Amino acid sequence: MKKLLIIATPLAVIIFILFSFSKNDAHRSRKFTAKNKVIINLDTSSTQNMVSKLRLLEDKINAYFEQGISNKDLVGAAVAIVKCDSIIYTGGFGERTSQSKDSINSNTIFRIGSLSKGFAGILTGIHVQEGLLDWGDKIKDYVPNFEMSNTQLTNEVTLCHVLSHTTGLPYHSFTNLVEAGIPLNQIAGRFKEVSPVYDPGKIYSYQNAVFALSGKIIEQVTSHALKEVIHEKIFDPLHMDTASASFEALEDADNIAIPHQKYHGRWKPVKLNHKYYQAISAGGVNASVTDMAKWMKFLLGSNPEVLHPNMIDQVFNPVIEVGGRSKYYQRWKGHLKSYYALGWRVHTFKNEDSKNPRIMVHHGGSVNNYRSEIAVFPEEDLGICILFNSPTSYAKEAIPKINEIYVEVMSN
C-alpha cells in the first residue's frame, strides 16, 4: 500500500495546535469559520507529540483500508484530511486496476460523480459575486427552450430551485436521458412532458438533468464552455493541477484509477464511459485526492480571492429539509436532520461537548462504478474526502469512520 503522510513543515503542526487552543472562542467573524493568526512559542516536546499523533493517524487509516482490500470489499481508495489551512494527510490504497500492480497514490485521478454538484454551487456563487447572476434568476431567461408542464411553472423555476433540487419535478426526472448522452438543450425542452409533484421551492426531489442546467446558464453568461470556466475560476487558481471536466482529459491521463465491478466474487475492470460529461455540473469532474484536499482548504476559507467566505456561507446555507430516515447518511451516529443547500447536503448531529448541534457539509457521488464522499466541518475547520474506484459499502461508512479515527487520535 502506497501512502503519503504530509507533515511537511512545523507550520502545519503549529496551526493545528493553535486551532485546538482557540476552538472555544466565543465569537467568530463569519457564520462558520474564522482564520485568526496567533504567534506562540512551541517547544520540542509538543512538536514531537504532534508528529507521533499524525503517524498514529496514518497507521490507523492504513489498517482500515487494508482490511477492506484484504476482504475484497474494495479495489482501491484515496483519502485526504485537511485541518485549518493545512493538508495533514493524503494517502492511496490498493490498485489502480486489478489487472496490474500499479498502486494508487495521492495524485491518482478518479471520477468524483455528484461531488461535482458542489463545484457547480461554488462556481455559480463566483458568478453571483461578480454580478453576472443572481440566485433568483429565472431558468427560462438563460435557457429559452426550458419548459415545464405549464407557463406559470416555467416562469417560476429559478437558479436556486435548480441548485437545491426544489424545482418540484419527480425524483431523477430524465436522468436516463443524461446518461444516454442527450444534449442538455434537448432535455430542457422535454420537462413539459413531466407532471410536477409540487410547486417550486416546496419539496426536495433529487435531480441530475435539471440541475445540470446551472452549467448551461454559466456558459450563457460567460460565452465559454463550462469545462473552460471551471478551470479558469476554480482549478487553476487553487492549483488543482490534475483536475479536469472532460472525458478526453481523463482518458489521456497516465495516473488514473480504473473503475471496477464485482463478478462472481472477483473485481473486474470496466471501461471508462462518457456519461455526464455533457452534464458536468451534475457529475463530470475528475480529480485526485490531492486536488480534493486543495478544494477542501478553499471551502474552509483559505482562498478568499477565489470566493469570499461570506459567499461560501450562502452556498452552504440550507434551503430545504431532506425528510425520512432511509438515506445512508441519515443512519450515521448522532444524526439529527439533513438539508440540501446549493449543491451541498448539510447535516446536523448531536454534539457531545456542546448543546449546539455539530454541522457537516457533505456530498456523495457515484458514476461509472466510481464512488466518492466529501465532508467538511466548518465550525471545526476540518475536511475529509475519500475516493473509490469500485462500488463499495465502505463508501457509506467511510466519512464517520475516518472522522472517528481522527478524533480518537487527536484528542488523546
Residue pairs with C-beta under 8 A, 6 or more apart in sequence:
1 62
1 65
1 66
1 69
1 92
1 93
1 94
1 103
2 92
2 93
2 103
2 104
2 105
3 58
3 61
3 62
3 90
3 91
3 92
3 93
3 105
3 106
4 90
4 91
4 92
4 105
4 106
5 54
5 55
5 57
5 58
5 89
5 90
5 91
6 12
6 86
6 87
6 88
6 89
6 90
7 13
7 51
7 54
7 88
10 42
10 47
11 86
12 86
12 87
12 88
13 42
13 47
13 50
13 51
13 54
14 40
14 42
15 83
15 84
15 85
15 86
16 50
16 83
16 84
16 86
16 88
17 42
17 46
17 50
18 38
18 40
19 83
19 84
19 381
20 410
22 36
22 38
23 380
25 34
25 36
28 34
30 301
30 309
30 310
30 313
31 310
31 313
32 309
32 313
32 316
32 359
32 378
32 379
33 300
33 301
33 309
33 378
33 379
33 381
35 84
35 85
35 301
35 302
53 409
53 410
53 412
54 88
54 89
56 409
57 81
57 88
57 89
57 405
57 406
57 409
57 410
58 89
58 91
60 405
60 408
60 409
61 79
61 89
61 91
61 402
61 405
62 91
62 93
64 401
64 402
64 405
65 74
65 77
65 79
65 93
65 94
66 93
68 74
68 77
68 392
68 394
69 75
69 76
69 93
69 94
72 262
72 265
72 266
72 267
73 392
73 393
73 394
74 94
74 388
74 390
74 392
74 394
75 94
75 95
75 97
75 98
75 260
75 267
75 388
75 389
75 390
76 92
76 93
76 94
76 95
76 96
76 104
76 257
76 388
76 389
76 390
77 92
77 93
77 94
77 104
77 386
77 387
77 388
77 389
77 394
77 398
78 90
78 91
78 92
78 93
78 104
78 105
78 106
78 108
78 110
78 257
78 288
78 289
78 386
78 387
79 89
79 90
79 91
79 92
79 93
79 289
79 384
79 385
79 386
79 387
79 402
80 87
80 89
80 90
80 106
80 289
80 290
80 292
80 293
80 296
80 383
80 384
80 385
81 87
81 88
81 89
81 90
81 293
81 382
81 383
81 384
81 402
81 406
82 88
82 293
82 296
82 297
82 300
82 382
82 383
82 384
83 381
83 382
83 383
84 300
84 381
85 297
85 300
85 301
85 302
86 297
87 290
87 293
87 294
87 297
90 106
90 289
90 290
90 293
91 106
91 289
92 103
92 104
92 105
92 106
92 108
92 289
93 104
94 103
94 104
94 389
95 101
95 102
95 103
95 104
96 102
96 103
96 104
96 108
96 255
96 256
96 257
96 258
96 389
97 257
97 258
97 260
97 269
98 260
98 266
98 267
98 268
98 269
99 269
104 257
104 389
105 255
106 288
106 289
106 290
107 242
107 255
107 288
107 290
108 255
108 256
108 257
108 288
108 289
109 242
109 244
109 250
109 253
109 255
109 256
109 257
109 286
109 287
109 288
110 256
110 257
110 286
110 287
110 288
110 289
110 370
110 372
110 387
110 388
110 389
111 250
111 259
111 283
111 285
111 286
111 367
111 368
111 370
111 372
112 285
112 286
112 287
112 292
112 365
112 367
112 370
112 372
112 387
113 276
113 283
113 364
113 365
113 366
113 367
113 368
113 370
113 371
113 372
114 208
114 282
114 283
114 363
114 364
114 365
114 366
114 367
114 372
115 285
115 292
115 363
115 364
115 365
115 372
115 373
115 374
116 245
116 276
116 280
116 281
116 282
116 283
116 284
116 285
116 365
117 211
117 281
117 282
117 283
117 343
117 344
117 363
118 343
118 344
118 363
118 374
119 230
119 234
119 281
119 285
119 295
119 343
120 163
120 211
120 214
120 215
120 280
120 281
120 282
120 343
121 163
121 315
121 341
121 342
121 343
121 344
122 234
122 299
122 307
122 312
122 315
122 343
123 218
123 229
123 230
123 233
123 234
123 281
124 133
124 135
124 159
124 163
124 214
124 217
124 218
124 315
124 342
124 343
125 307
125 311
125 312
125 314
125 315
125 342
126 233
126 234
126 306
126 307
126 311
127 133
127 218
127 221
127 222
128 134
128 135
128 311
128 314
129 307
129 308
129 311
132 221
132 222
133 159
133 217
133 218
133 221
134 159
135 158
135 159
135 160
135 163
135 314
135 342
136 158
136 159
136 160
137 158
137 159
137 217
138 155
138 156
138 157
138 158
139 146
139 157
139 158
139 159
139 161
139 162
139 213
139 217
140 146
140 154
140 155
140 157
142 216
142 217
142 220
142 221
143 185
143 188
143 213
143 216
143 217
143 220
145 185
145 188
145 189
146 154
146 157
146 188
146 189
146 191
146 213
147 154
147 188
147 189
147 191
147 192
148 154
148 157
148 191
148 192
148 194
148 196
149 191
149 192
149 193
149 194
149 195
149 196
153 168
153 196
153 199
153 200
154 192
156 199
156 200
157 167
157 168
157 200
157 210
158 200
159 214
159 217
160 166
160 319
160 342
161 167
161 168
161 200
161 201
162 207
162 210
162 211
162 213
162 214
163 211
163 214
163 342
163 343
164 204
164 319
164 320
164 340
164 341
164 342
165 204
165 205
165 206
165 207
165 211
165 320
165 340
166 200
166 201
166 202
166 203
166 204
166 205
166 319
166 320
166 340
167 196
167 200
167 205
167 207
167 210
168 196
168 197
168 198
168 199
168 200
168 201
168 202
168 203
168 205
169 191
169 194
169 196
169 197
169 205
169 207
169 210
170 194
170 195
170 196
170 197
170 205
171 205
171 206
171 207
172 206
172 207
172 208
173 191
173 194
173 207
173 209
173 210
174 187
174 190
174 191
174 194
174 208
174 209
174 210
175 207
175 208
175 209
177 186
177 187
177 190
177 209
178 184
178 187
178 208
178 209
178 212
178 275
178 276
178 278
178 279
178 282
179 275
179 276
181 274
181 275
181 278
182 278
183 278
184 209
184 212
184 213
184 215
184 216
184 278
184 279
185 216
187 209
188 213
188 216
191 210
197 203
197 205
198 205
201 320
203 320
204 320
204 321
204 322
204 323
204 340
208 276
208 279
208 282
208 283
209 279
209 282
211 281
211 282
212 279
212 280
212 281
212 282
213 281
214 281
215 226
215 279
215 280
215 281
215 282
216 226
218 226
218 229
219 225
219 226
219 229
222 229
224 232
226 245
226 280
226 281
227 244
227 245
227 246
227 280
227 284
230 245
230 280
230 285
231 244
231 245
233 306
234 240
234 295
234 306
235 243
235 244
235 291
237 303
237 305
237 306
238 294
238 295
238 298
238 303
238 306
239 294
240 287
240 291
240 294
240 295
241 291
242 253
242 255
242 286
242 287
242 288
242 290
242 291
243 285
243 286
243 287
243 288
243 291
244 250
244 253
244 285
244 286
244 287
245 277
245 280
245 284
245 285
245 286
246 277
246 284
246 286
247 272
247 274
247 277
249 286
250 256
250 272
250 286
251 272
253 286
255 288
257 370
257 387
257 389
258 269
258 270
258 272
258 389
259 269
259 270
259 272
259 368
259 369
259 370
259 389
259 390
260 267
260 268
260 269
260 270
260 369
260 389
260 390
261 267
261 268
261 270
261 369
261 390
261 391
262 268
262 390
262 391
267 390
270 368
270 369
272 368
273 368
275 283
275 367
275 368
276 282
276 283
276 284
276 367
277 284
278 284
283 365
283 367
287 295
287 387
289 385
289 386
289 387
292 374
292 385
292 387
293 383
293 385
295 385
296 374
296 376
296 383
296 384
296 385
297 303
297 383
298 306
298 307
299 312
299 361
299 376
299 378
299 383
300 376
300 378
300 381
300 382
300 383
301 309
301 312
314 342
315 341
315 342
315 343
315 344
316 341
316 342
316 344
316 346
316 361
316 378
317 341
317 342
318 339
318 340
318 341
318 346
319 339
319 340
319 341
319 342
320 339
320 340
321 337
321 338
321 339
322 330
322 338
322 339
322 340
322 345
324 330
325 331
327 338
328 364
328 396
329 335
329 338
329 345
329 347
329 362
329 364
330 338
332 347
332 349
332 399
332 400
333 349
333 400
334 349
334 350
334 351
334 352
334 358
335 347
335 348
335 349
336 347
336 348
336 349
336 350
336 357
337 347
337 348
338 345
338 346
338 347
338 348
339 345
339 346
339 347
340 346
341 361
343 363
344 361
344 362
344 363
345 361
345 362
345 363
346 359
346 360
346 361
346 362
347 359
347 360
347 362
348 357
348 358
348 359
348 360
349 357
349 358
349 359
349 360
350 357
350 358
351 357
351 358
358 377
358 379
358 380
359 377
359 378
359 379
360 375
360 376
360 377
361 375
361 376
361 377
361 378
362 373
362 374
362 375
362 376
362 399
363 373
363 374
364 371
364 372
364 373
364 395
365 371
365 372
365 373
366 372
366 391
366 395
369 389
369 390
369 391
370 387
370 388
370 389
370 390
371 387
371 388
371 390
371 391
371 392
371 395
372 385
372 386
372 387
372 388
372 395
373 384
373 385
373 386
373 395
373 398
373 399
374 383
374 384
374 385
374 386
375 383
375 384
375 385
375 399
375 403
376 382
376 383
376 384
377 383
377 403
382 403
382 406
384 399
384 402
384 403
384 406
386 395
386 398
386 399
386 402
388 394
388 395
